[in-house]
Amino acid sequence: MLSDSEREAHIKDCGRLMQEAMQRYEQSGNFHDRADADAWRILMERAIKARSPEQVALMEQEMGISQ
């Protein structure tokens, strides 16, 4: 199980890798690059959904959207 800080780093890494794969796809038109981008997106979305309630509350507070 990942700590909140490890999960946030994982989310950031997945996002970066997704963007890099999309850039490769845009340049190459190779559907393998697009599939890589989709796979990184899915992993990122799963990690976002797995955030702890404490992490979500902290992020909401930092964004000024919580009470």
Buried (B, 14 or more C-beta within 10 A) or exposed (E): EEEBEEBBEBBEBBBEBBEBBBEBBEEEEEEEBBEBBBBBBEBBEEBBEEBEEEBEEBBEEEEEEEE
